Amino acid sequence: MNVWLEILLKLVVAIVVVFVAAFVVMFAELKVSAHMQSRIGPYYCGGRWGWAHVIAEVFKWLQKEDLVPAAADGPVFRSAPMVSVLGMCAVVVVIPLSPTLVAADLDVGIFYALAAGAVSTVAILMAGWSSGNKFSLMGGLRAGAQLIAYELPLVLAVVGVVIQAGTMSMVGIVEAQTQPVFHLGSVGIPLPYVLQGQIVGFVIFMIAALAELVRIPFDMPVAESELVMGYLTEYTGIRFTMFLLAEYGGMVVMSAIASVLFLGGYYFPGLDVEWFGPFVLLGKALVLTFVIIWFRWTWPRFREDQLQSLAWRWLVPLALVNIAVTATLKVLL
Amino acid sequence: MNAPRTVPSEPVRSAVPGLGLFKGMWLTLKTLFSKPATVFYPTEKEIPLPRARGVIALDVEACTVCMLCARECPDWCIYIEGHKVEQPPAQPGGRARSKSVLDRFDIDFALCMYCGICVEVCPFDALFWSPEYEYSALHVAGLLHPMGRLSEWLKTVPEPPALEEQPESPVAEEQP
């Protein structure tokens, strides 16, 4: 096949999947939050259950005036949302929906995913600094401190899985989880890594992912009761929508990475990975996304110093111990 | 005697650290799958409590134009005008009595804050609370309810609650 056509096809598929997933998660957040608070949520738009609400809302935002504050650093301010969406989309490249349905099965897949995911940190710092607003600046700096603090446990939690799988390739990690761990009679039983002793790694990864996504209980950068909306304060219309899209798309992407690393990715016992793989992976990712939404509508937010002490005093040492134990067991067994 | 000083109590800590987080998650999960409390207002309606402060009704016959309600109203949303008419003497040769007749009694519900002082203060039981609440208007002037409209609301005023049972007066017992 023509290489350019292939790239274009992959691009379209990836963008459609990510954006549809982001819309679904936005809608799920509206509905789940409403029902968790004994409300109905969107109801009338689209005829039934308000299914078209998010689409209508995006069109509403598209119509709004695109404001750039006089004190803002124009080019940086304008490009920050694009960088944010770009950082989210770049990670999609290595997420395997099935053994063949992956944009690029890089040898350093998970390393690339974490590195590309960190680009959104830059976007937030850009937005915070260029807005020319003290609330934005505070939010941006908080986000910077938070994302740097939690990037470390995120990476360290992944190292345990990488040691156990012996590869950094996302497909390779999933394939390693399809190998039988023990045999019941003649039937080999494969286990996802979360059941193979990586439960600590999984918990650390999810906590750090929540912080990376700036979701409650780690949403100090946008703490609306103190900072208006943090780094999003000055954004309106389409640019605000792009940040929102990056947030919700990021939730799906992070959940997808977590399910690839710890929950067996596209593999489910008894289901053909080529045909059902994409649905299995998206299903697992949506379950994790639901849990993230569930946290948000249940828990209060951390204080800034509690957040830092959780990362540096608990998660990083725990992740290091996890690596040491995993490596030791890998050599011994 | 000094009142016993209250000692600030220790915050309640559960036996397992972090247990409260999961209790909270269980609560939100239960709420997620229970029926929402929302009432679909225009199609479904809540039945207001009988003593709800919906709108103020006026009994024109009982009003004596004493102006107490207008004077007590904290935001001056009651407008009253009246005049006196000579009543013919009850008995021939008697003194002619004068009676106050209500010309105007408006309540501006755009200003009213539903405190109920006018209802409390009326000595002649001319004002009542009605639980009706659907009288929104497209223009602010539509919220000024004139006398006729206020007396229309009188039909919606519920029966007053029955008197509470009280012990018989000891004075009444001694009389026979």
Boltz contact constraints between the chains, C-beta under 6 A:
constraints:
  - contact:
      token1: [A, 35]
      token2: [B, 32]
      max_distance: 6.0
  - contact:
      token1: [A, 36]
      token2: [B, 28]
      max_distance: 6.0
  - contact:
      token1: [A, 36]
      token2: [B, 31]
      max_distance: 6.0
  - contact:
      token1: [A, 36]
      token2: [B, 32]
      max_distance: 6.0
  - contact:
      token1: [A, 38]
      token2: [B, 31]
      max_distance: 6.0
  - contact:
      token1: [A, 38]
      token2: [B, 36]
      max_distance: 6.0
  - contact:
      token1: [A, 38]
      token2: [B, 37]
      max_distance: 6.0
  - contact:
      token1: [A, 39]
      token2: [B, 36]
      max_distance: 6.0
  - contact:
      token1: [A, 39]
      token2: [B, 38]
      max_distance: 6.0
  - contact:
      token1: [A, 40]
      token2: [B, 36]
      max_distance: 6.0
  - contact:
      token1: [A, 40]
      token2: [B, 38]
      max_distance: 6.0
  - contact:
      token1: [A, 297]
      token2: [B, 28]
      max_distance: 6.0
  - contact:
      token1: [A, 298]
      token2: [B, 24]
      max_distance: 6.0
  - contact:
      token1: [A, 298]
      token2: [B, 25]
      max_distance: 6.0
  - contact:
      token1: [A, 298]
      token2: [B, 28]
      max_distance: 6.0
